[in-house]
Amino acid sequence: REPGQLNSLAGRSFHDLTQYPVVPWVLRDYDSEELDLSNPETFRDLTKPMGALGAARATQFQERYEGLAELEAASRGVGDLQEEADAGASAVKPFHYGTHYSCAGYVLYYLLRVEPFSR
């Protein structure tokens, strides 16, 4: 299906910044003069989230998760990090990604740079 139809079926609208339509990032090849849509190398690996596409990014997000898991354990009094927890470390549940890909702030940042808003 066309992205516009999928966004509409998903309840996304240009009238609501919190539900602004999205276009999935599916391409990998940004250098070729002409895209070969029959070549699988043209497209990104859709089995992985965006944060895991490169080894460095995947490592960064995994380290974030593990660090938060340690702090959570410390806040419950488990492990060697109890002193950090007592000193005010946050008891945030571990996560890989800190925000949604389509939050209102991102949408406004994008809209300020496209016509007719950039005039």
DSSP file (Angstrom, degrees, kcal/mol; ACC not computed):
  #  RESIDUE AA STRUCTURE BP1 BP2  ACC     N-H-->O    O-->H-N    N-H-->O    O-->H-N    TCO  KAPPA ALPHA  PHI   PSI    X-CA   Y-CA   Z-CA
    1    1 A R              0   0    0      0, 0.0     0, 0.0     0, 0.0     0, 0.0   0.000 360.0 360.0 360.0 156.5    0.0    0.0    0.0
    2    2 A E    >>  -     0   0    0      1,-0.1     4,-2.2     4,-0.0     3,-0.6  -0.490 360.0-119.3 -71.0 141.6    1.0    3.6   -0.5
    3    3 A P  H 3> S+     0   0    0      0, 0.0     4,-2.7     0, 0.0     5,-0.2   0.851 113.2  57.5 -53.8 -36.2    2.3    5.3    2.7
    4    4 A G  H 3> S+     0   0    0      1,-0.2     4,-2.0     2,-0.2     5,-0.1   0.904 107.9  46.0 -61.6 -41.4   -0.5    7.8    2.6
    5    5 A Q  H <> S+     0   0    0     -3,-0.6     4,-2.6     2,-0.2    -1,-0.2   0.909 113.0  49.6 -67.4 -42.1   -3.1    5.1    2.8
    6    6 A L  H  X S+     0   0    0     -4,-2.2     4,-1.7     2,-0.2    -2,-0.2   0.904 111.1  49.6 -64.4 -40.9   -1.3    3.2    5.5
    7    7 A N  H  <>S+     0   0    0     -4,-2.7     5,-2.9    -5,-0.2    -1,-0.2   0.903 111.4  49.3 -63.4 -40.9   -1.0    6.4    7.6
    8    8 A S  H ><5S+     0   0    0     -4,-2.0     3,-1.5     1,-0.2    -2,-0.2   0.925 110.8  49.1 -64.5 -44.8   -4.7    7.1    7.1
    9    9 A L  H 3<5S+     0   0    0     -4,-2.6    -1,-0.2     1,-0.3    -2,-0.2   0.814 108.6  55.0 -63.6 -29.3   -5.6    3.6    8.2
   10   10 A A  T 3<5S-     0   0    0     -4,-1.7    -1,-0.3    -5,-0.2    -2,-0.2   0.440 120.8-109.2 -83.9   0.4   -3.4    4.0   11.2
   11   11 A G  T < 5 +     0   0    0     -3,-1.5     2,-0.2     1,-0.3    -3,-0.2   0.646  68.3 147.9  83.1  14.8   -5.3    7.2   12.2
   12   12 A R      < +     0   0    0     -5,-2.9     2,-0.3    -6,-0.2    -1,-0.3  -0.581  21.0 178.6 -84.8 148.5   -2.4    9.6   11.4
   13   13 A S    >   -     0   0    0      6,-2.0     3,-1.1     3,-0.4     6,-0.2  -0.994  42.9-129.8-150.0 149.6   -3.3   13.0   10.1
   14   14 A F  T 3  S+     0   0    0     -2,-0.3     6,-0.1     1,-0.2     3,-0.1   0.582 108.4  65.6 -71.6  -9.9   -1.6   16.3    9.0
   15   15 A H  T 3  S+     0   0    0      1,-0.2     2,-0.4     4,-0.1    -1,-0.2   0.449  96.3  57.2 -93.1  -1.6   -4.0   18.0   11.5
   16   16 A D    X   -     0   0    0     -3,-1.1     3,-1.6     1,-0.1    -3,-0.4  -0.935  63.7-160.6-134.8 109.6   -2.5   16.4   14.6
   17   17 A L  G >  S+     0   0    0     -2,-0.4     3,-0.8     1,-0.3    90,-0.2   0.770  94.3  56.4 -61.8 -25.7    1.2   16.9   15.3
   18   18 A T  G 3  S+     0   0    0      1,-0.2    -1,-0.3    85,-0.1    84,-0.1   0.640 117.1  34.2 -81.3 -12.3    1.2   14.0   17.7
   19   19 A Q  G <  S+     0   0    0     -3,-1.6    -6,-2.0    -6,-0.2    -1,-0.2  -0.115  83.7 157.1-129.2  35.4   -0.1   11.7   15.0
   20   20 A Y    <   -     0   0    0     -3,-0.8    -6,-0.2    82,-0.3    -3,-0.1  -0.349  51.6 -95.7 -64.7 140.6    1.7   13.2   12.0
   21   21 A P        -     0   0    0      0, 0.0     2,-0.3     0, 0.0    -1,-0.1  -0.207  41.6-153.4 -57.6 146.1    2.1   10.8    9.0
   22   22 A V        -     0   0    0    -19,-0.2   -15,-0.1    -3,-0.1   -10,-0.1  -0.887  11.0-147.6-120.9 152.6    5.4    9.0    8.7
   23   23 A V        -     0   0    0     -2,-0.3   -19,-0.0   -16,-0.0     0, 0.0  -0.985  30.9-120.6-117.8 119.6    7.3    7.6    5.7
   24   24 A P        -     0   0    0      0, 0.0     2,-1.0     0, 0.0     0, 0.0  -0.297  18.4-122.3 -64.0 142.6    9.3    4.5    6.6
   25   25 A W        +     0   0    0      1,-0.2    18,-0.0    18,-0.0    19,-0.0  -0.746  52.4 147.3 -84.7 103.0   13.0    4.7    6.0
   26   26 A V        +     0   0    0     -2,-1.0    18,-2.6    17,-0.1     2,-0.2   0.576  36.0  92.7-116.5 -14.5   13.6    1.8    3.7
   27   27 A L  B     +A   43   0A   0     16,-0.3    16,-0.3     1,-0.1     3,-0.1  -0.557  33.3 171.6 -88.1 149.0   16.4    2.8    1.4
   28   28 A R        +     0   0    0     14,-3.2     2,-0.8    -2,-0.2    15,-0.2   0.582  64.4  78.2-115.7 -30.7   20.1    2.1    2.0
   29   29 A D        +     0   0    0     13,-1.6    -1,-0.1     1,-0.2    13,-0.0  -0.741  39.6 150.7 -92.6 107.5   21.5    3.3   -1.4
   30   30 A Y        +     0   0    0     -2,-0.8    -1,-0.2    -3,-0.1     5,-0.0   0.259  66.6  62.9-113.6   8.7   21.8    7.1   -1.5
   31   31 A D  S    S+     0   0    0      3,-0.1    -2,-0.1     0, 0.0    -1,-0.1   0.709  74.4  98.0-106.7 -25.9   24.7    7.2   -3.9
   32   32 A S        -     0   0    0      1,-0.1     3,-0.1     4,-0.0    -3,-0.0  -0.343  66.8-138.6 -70.4 145.1   23.5    5.6   -7.1
   33   33 A E  S    S+     0   0    0      1,-0.2     2,-0.4    -2,-0.0    -1,-0.1   0.856  96.0  24.4 -65.6 -35.3   22.3    7.8  -10.0
   34   34 A E  S    S-     0   0    0      2,-0.0     2,-0.3    -3,-0.0    -1,-0.2  -0.999  85.1-127.4-135.1 132.1   19.4    5.3  -10.6
   35   35 A L        -     0   0    0     -2,-0.4     2,-0.9    -3,-0.1     3,-0.1  -0.623   9.2-147.4 -82.6 134.3   17.9    3.0   -8.0
   36   36 A D    >   -     0   0    0     -2,-0.3     3,-1.7     1,-0.1     6,-0.3  -0.847  13.5-172.9 -97.6  97.3   17.7   -0.7   -8.8
   37   37 A L  T 3  S+     0   0    0     -2,-0.9    -1,-0.1     1,-0.3     6,-0.0   0.572  81.0  61.6 -72.1  -8.1   14.5   -1.7   -7.0
   38   38 A S  T 3  S+     0   0    0     -3,-0.1    -1,-0.3     4,-0.0     3,-0.0   0.538  86.0  88.6 -90.9  -7.4   15.1   -5.4   -7.8
   39   39 A N    X   -     0   0    0     -3,-1.7     3,-2.0     1,-0.1     4,-0.3  -0.816  68.1-152.3 -93.6 118.2   18.4   -5.4   -5.9
   40   40 A P  G >  S+     0   0    0      0, 0.0     3,-1.3     0, 0.0    -1,-0.1   0.763  93.0  69.3 -60.6 -24.3   17.9   -6.2   -2.2
   41   41 A E  G 3  S+     0   0    0      1,-0.3    -4,-0.1   -13,-0.0     4,-0.1   0.633  85.7  70.0 -68.9 -12.8   21.1   -4.2   -1.4
   42   42 A T  G <  S+     0   0    0     -3,-2.0   -14,-3.2    -6,-0.3   -13,-1.6   0.754  96.0  62.8 -71.7 -25.2   19.1   -1.0   -2.3
   43   43 A F  B <  S-A   27   0A   0     -3,-1.3   -16,-0.3    -4,-0.3   -17,-0.1  -0.721  86.6-112.9-108.4 151.0   17.0   -1.4    0.8
   44   44 A R        -     0   0    0    -18,-2.6     2,-0.9    -2,-0.3   -16,-0.1  -0.308  46.3 -87.5 -73.4 164.0   17.9   -1.3    4.5
   45   45 A D    >   -     0   0    0      1,-0.2     3,-1.3     8,-0.1    -1,-0.1  -0.638  39.9-169.4 -75.6 105.1   17.7   -4.4    6.7
   46   46 A L  T 3  S+     0   0    0     -2,-0.9    -1,-0.2     1,-0.3     4,-0.1   0.472  76.2  76.1 -79.6  -0.9   14.0   -4.3    7.9
   47   47 A T  T 3  S+     0   0    0      2,-0.1    -1,-0.3    -3,-0.0    -2,-0.1   0.592  94.5  59.2 -81.5  -9.4   14.6   -7.1   10.4
   48   48 A K  S <  S-     0   0    0     -3,-1.3     5,-0.1     2,-0.0     2,-0.0  -0.898  88.1-114.9-119.3 147.2   16.4   -4.6   12.6
   49   49 A P    >   -     0   0    0      0, 0.0     3,-2.0     0, 0.0     4,-0.2  -0.331  40.3-100.4 -70.2 164.0   15.2   -1.3   14.2
   50   50 A M  G >  S+     0   0    0      1,-0.3     3,-1.4     2,-0.2     4,-0.3   0.840 121.4  59.7 -55.5 -36.2   16.9    1.9   13.0
   51   51 A G  G 3  S+     0   0    0      1,-0.3    10,-0.3     2,-0.1    -1,-0.3   0.637 104.8  49.6 -70.0 -12.8   19.1    2.0   16.1
   52   52 A A  G <  S+     0   0    0     -3,-2.0    -1,-0.3     1,-0.1    -2,-0.2   0.226  78.6  99.8-109.9  13.7   20.6   -1.3   15.3
   53   53 A L  S <  S+     0   0    0     -3,-1.4     2,-0.3    -4,-0.2    -1,-0.1   0.861  85.3  39.6 -71.6 -34.2   21.6   -0.7   11.7
   54   54 A G  S  > S-     0   0    0     -4,-0.3     4,-2.7    -3,-0.2     5,-0.2  -0.862  82.9-124.5-113.7 151.7   25.2    0.0   12.4
   55   55 A A  H  > S+     0   0    0     -2,-0.3     4,-2.3     1,-0.2     5,-0.2   0.896 111.5  51.0 -60.3 -41.0   27.4   -1.7   14.9
   56   56 A A  H  > S+     0   0    0      2,-0.2     4,-2.2     1,-0.2    -1,-0.2   0.921 112.9  45.0 -64.7 -43.8   28.3    1.5   16.7
   57   57 A R  H  > S+     0   0    0      2,-0.2     4,-2.4     1,-0.2     5,-0.2   0.912 112.5  51.3 -66.0 -41.9   24.7    2.5   17.0
   58   58 A A  H  X S+     0   0    0     -4,-2.7     4,-2.1     1,-0.2    -2,-0.2   0.915 111.4  48.0 -61.6 -42.4   23.6   -0.9   18.2
   59   59 A T  H  X S+     0   0    0     -4,-2.3     4,-2.7    -5,-0.2     5,-0.2   0.912 109.6  53.2 -63.6 -43.3   26.4   -0.9   20.8
   60   60 A Q  H  X S+     0   0    0     -4,-2.2     4,-2.0     1,-0.2    -2,-0.2   0.925 112.3  43.4 -58.8 -47.1   25.4    2.6   22.0
   61   61 A F  H  X S+     0   0    0     -4,-2.4     4,-2.1   -10,-0.3    -1,-0.2   0.857 113.7  51.1 -71.0 -34.2   21.7    1.6   22.6
   62   62 A Q  H  X S+     0   0    0     -4,-2.1     4,-2.6    -5,-0.2    -2,-0.2   0.905 109.9  50.1 -67.6 -40.8   22.7   -1.7   24.2
   63   63 A E  H  X S+     0   0    0     -4,-2.7     4,-2.6     2,-0.2    -2,-0.2   0.892 109.1  52.3 -64.3 -39.0   25.1    0.1   26.6
   64   64 A R  H  X S+     0   0    0     -4,-2.0     4,-2.4    -5,-0.2     5,-0.2   0.946 111.0  47.4 -59.3 -47.6   22.3    2.5   27.5
   65   65 A Y  H  X S+     0   0    0     -4,-2.1     4,-2.3     1,-0.2    -2,-0.2   0.934 113.4  47.0 -60.7 -47.7   19.9   -0.3   28.3
   66   66 A E  H  X S+     0   0    0     -4,-2.6     4,-2.1     1,-0.2    -1,-0.2   0.889 111.4  51.6 -64.3 -39.4   22.5   -2.2   30.4
   67   67 A G  H  X S+     0   0    0     -4,-2.6     4,-2.0     1,-0.2    -1,-0.2   0.910 111.7  46.4 -63.2 -42.3   23.4    1.0   32.3
   68   68 A L  H  X S+     0   0    0     -4,-2.4     4,-2.5     2,-0.2    -2,-0.2   0.861 109.4  55.0 -68.1 -35.2   19.8    1.7   33.1
   69   69 A A  H  X S+     0   0    0     -4,-2.3     4,-2.4    -5,-0.2    -2,-0.2   0.898 107.9  49.9 -63.8 -39.4   19.3   -1.9   34.1
   70   70 A E  H  X S+     0   0    0     -4,-2.1     4,-2.4     2,-0.2    -2,-0.2   0.924 111.7  47.7 -63.8 -44.3   22.2   -1.6   36.6
   71   71 A L  H  X S+     0   0    0     -4,-2.0     4,-2.2     2,-0.2    -2,-0.2   0.887 110.9  51.4 -65.1 -37.6   20.7    1.6   38.0
   72   72 A E  H  X S+     0   0    0     -4,-2.5     4,-0.9     2,-0.2    -1,-0.2   0.929 110.6  48.2 -64.1 -43.6   17.3    0.0   38.3
   73   73 A A  H ><>S+     0   0    0     -4,-2.4     5,-2.8     1,-0.2     3,-0.6   0.908 111.5  50.9 -62.0 -41.1   18.8   -2.9   40.2
   74   74 A A  H ><5S+     0   0    0     -4,-2.4     3,-1.6     1,-0.2    -1,-0.2   0.872 104.2  57.2 -63.9 -37.3   20.7   -0.6   42.5
   75   75 A S  H 3<5S+     0   0    0     -4,-2.2    -1,-0.2     1,-0.3    -2,-0.2   0.739 106.8  49.9 -68.4 -20.2   17.6    1.4   43.2
   76   76 A R  T <<5S-     0   0    0     -4,-0.9    -1,-0.3    -3,-0.6    -2,-0.2   0.412 124.7-105.7 -93.7   0.3   16.1   -1.9   44.5
   77   77 A G  T < 5S+     0   0    0     -3,-1.6     2,-0.5     1,-0.3    -3,-0.2   0.727  77.3 133.8  84.7  22.0   19.1   -2.5   46.6
   78   78 A V      < -     0   0    0     -5,-2.8     3,-0.4    -6,-0.1    -1,-0.3  -0.897  55.5  -3.9-107.4 133.0   20.6   -5.2   44.4
   79   79 A G  S >  S-     0   0    0     -2,-0.5     3,-0.6     1,-0.2    -9,-0.0  -0.310 100.8 -49.9  90.3-170.4   24.2   -5.3   43.4
   80   80 A D  T 3  S+     0   0    0      1,-0.2     3,-0.4     2,-0.1    -1,-0.2   0.431 115.2  76.3 -86.8  -1.4   27.2   -3.0   44.0
   81   81 A L  T 3>  +     0   0    0     -3,-0.4     4,-2.0     1,-0.2     3,-0.4   0.196  53.7 113.6 -99.4  18.1   25.5    0.3   42.9
   82   82 A Q  H <> S+     0   0    0     -3,-0.6     4,-2.6     1,-0.2    -1,-0.2   0.868  74.9  56.7 -57.5 -37.9   23.4    0.9   46.0
   83   83 A E  H  > S+     0   0    0     -3,-0.4     4,-1.5     1,-0.2    -1,-0.2   0.898 106.3  49.6 -61.7 -40.6   25.4    4.0   46.9
   84   84 A E  H  4>S+     0   0    0     -3,-0.4     5,-1.8     2,-0.2    -1,-0.2   0.912 111.2  49.3 -63.6 -41.4   24.7    5.5   43.5
   85   85 A A  H ><5S+     0   0    0     -4,-2.0     3,-1.6     1,-0.2    -2,-0.2   0.915 110.3  50.4 -63.3 -42.2   21.0    4.8   44.0
   86   86 A D  H 3<5S+     0   0    0     -4,-2.6    -1,-0.2     1,-0.3    -2,-0.2   0.804 102.8  62.0 -65.1 -28.0   21.1    6.3   47.5
   87   87 A A  T 3<5S-     0   0    0     -4,-1.5    -1,-0.3    -5,-0.2    -2,-0.2   0.379 132.7 -85.1 -81.4   5.4   22.7    9.4   46.0
   88   88 A G  T < 5 +     0   0    0     -3,-1.6    -3,-0.2     1,-0.2    -2,-0.2   0.605  68.1 163.9 106.2  13.2   19.7   10.1   43.8
   89   89 A A      < -     0   0    0     -5,-1.8    -1,-0.2     1,-0.1     2,-0.1  -0.393  46.2-103.1 -62.4 141.9   20.2    7.9   40.7
   90   90 A S        -     0   0    0      1,-0.1     2,-0.3    -2,-0.0   -15,-0.2  -0.376  15.0-143.0 -70.4 142.2   17.0    7.6   38.8
   91   91 A A        +     0   0    0     -2,-0.1     2,-0.2   -16,-0.1    -1,-0.1  -0.298  43.7 158.2 -96.5  46.5   15.0    4.3   39.0
   92   92 A V        -     0   0    0     -2,-0.3   -20,-0.2     1,-0.1     3,-0.1  -0.487  48.1-110.7 -72.2 137.8   14.0    4.5   35.4
   93   93 A K        -     0   0    0     -2,-0.2   -24,-0.1     1,-0.1    -1,-0.1  -0.456  46.2 -94.8 -64.3 141.3   13.0    1.2   33.8
   94   94 A P        +     0   0    0      0, 0.0     2,-0.3     0, 0.0   -29,-0.1  -0.281  53.6 170.1 -60.7 142.6   15.7    0.2   31.2
   95   95 A F        -     0   0    0    -31,-0.1   -27,-0.2     1,-0.1     3,-0.1  -0.981  35.2-148.8-149.1 157.4   15.0    1.2   27.6
   96   96 A H  S    S+     0   0    0     -2,-0.3     2,-0.4     1,-0.3    -1,-0.1   0.843  88.3  38.4 -91.8 -43.7   16.8    1.2   24.3
   97   97 A Y        -     0   0    0      1,-0.1    -1,-0.3   -33,-0.0     3,-0.0  -0.933  65.4-155.2-118.4 132.4   15.2    4.3   22.7
   98   98 A G  S    S+     0   0    0     -2,-0.4     2,-0.3    -3,-0.1    -1,-0.1   0.539  71.2  20.6 -86.9  -7.3   14.3    7.4   24.6
   99   99 A T  S    S-     0   0    0      4,-0.0     2,-0.2     0, 0.0    -1,-0.0  -0.970  81.4 -93.8-153.5 165.8   11.6    8.8   22.4
  100  100 A H    >   -     0   0    0     -2,-0.3     3,-0.9     1,-0.1    -2,-0.0  -0.564  35.1-123.2 -81.0 149.0    9.0    8.0   19.8
  101  101 A Y  T 3  S+     0   0    0      1,-0.3    -1,-0.1    -2,-0.2     0, 0.0   0.625 106.1  43.8 -69.4 -12.4   10.1    8.5   16.2
  102  102 A S  T 3  S+     0   0    0    -84,-0.1   -82,-0.3     4,-0.1    -1,-0.3  -0.296  75.1 149.6-130.7  50.5    7.1   10.9   15.5
  103  103 A C    <>  -     0   0    0     -3,-0.9     4,-2.0     1,-0.1     3,-0.5  -0.450  59.4-108.0 -81.5 160.8    6.8   13.2   18.5
  104  104 A A  H  > S+     0   0    0      1,-0.2     4,-2.7     2,-0.2     5,-0.2   0.843 117.0  57.9 -58.6 -36.9    5.5   16.7   18.0
  105  105 A G  H  > S+     0   0    0      1,-0.2     4,-2.2     2,-0.2    -1,-0.2   0.907 107.7  46.6 -61.0 -42.8    8.9   18.3   18.5
  106  106 A Y  H  > S+     0   0    0     -3,-0.5     4,-2.2     2,-0.2    -1,-0.2   0.907 111.7  51.7 -64.6 -41.7   10.4   16.3   15.7
  107  107 A V  H  X S+     0   0    0     -4,-2.0     4,-2.9     1,-0.2    -2,-0.2   0.936 111.4  46.0 -62.3 -46.5    7.4   17.2   13.4
  108  108 A L  H  X S+     0   0    0     -4,-2.7     4,-2.0     1,-0.2    -1,-0.2   0.901 110.1  54.0 -63.6 -40.3    7.8   20.9   14.1
  109  109 A Y  H  < S+     0   0    0     -4,-2.2     4,-0.2    -5,-0.2    -1,-0.2   0.891 113.7  43.5 -59.6 -40.3   11.5   20.8   13.6
  110  110 A Y  H >< S+     0   0    0     -4,-2.2     3,-1.8     1,-0.2    -2,-0.2   0.933 111.3  52.8 -69.5 -47.7   10.8   19.2   10.2
  111  111 A L  H >< S+     0   0    0     -4,-2.9     3,-1.3     1,-0.3     6,-0.2   0.809  99.0  63.6 -63.2 -30.7    8.0   21.5    9.2
  112  112 A L  T 3< S+     0   0    0     -4,-2.0    -1,-0.3     1,-0.2    -2,-0.2   0.654 105.7  47.7 -66.6 -12.7   10.1   24.6    9.9
  113  113 A R  T <  S+     0   0    0     -3,-1.8     2,-0.3    -4,-0.2    -1,-0.2   0.324 101.1  74.0-111.7   5.9   12.4   23.5    7.1
  114  114 A V  S X> S-     0   0    0     -3,-1.3     4,-1.1    -4,-0.2     3,-1.0  -0.868  87.4 -59.3-120.0 155.5    9.8   22.7    4.3
  115  115 A E  T 34 S+     0   0    0     -2,-0.3    -2,-0.1     1,-0.3    -1,-0.0  -0.398 114.4  16.1 -64.2 146.2    7.7   24.8    2.1
  116  116 A P  T >4 S+     0   0    0      0, 0.0     3,-1.1     0, 0.0    -1,-0.3  -0.964 125.8  54.7 -88.0   3.3    5.6   26.8    2.7
  117  117 A F  T <4 S+     0   0    0     -3,-1.0    -2,-0.2     1,-0.2    -5,-0.1   0.702  98.6  63.5 -73.1 -19.6    6.8   27.1    6.4
  118  118 A S  T 3<        0   0    0     -4,-1.1    -1,-0.2     1,-0.2    -3,-0.1   0.513 360.0 360.0 -85.7  -3.7   10.4   27.9    5.5
  119  119 A R    <         0   0    0     -3,-1.1    -1,-0.2    -5,-0.2    -2,-0.1   0.474 360.0 360.0 -76.0 360.0    9.5   31.3    3.8
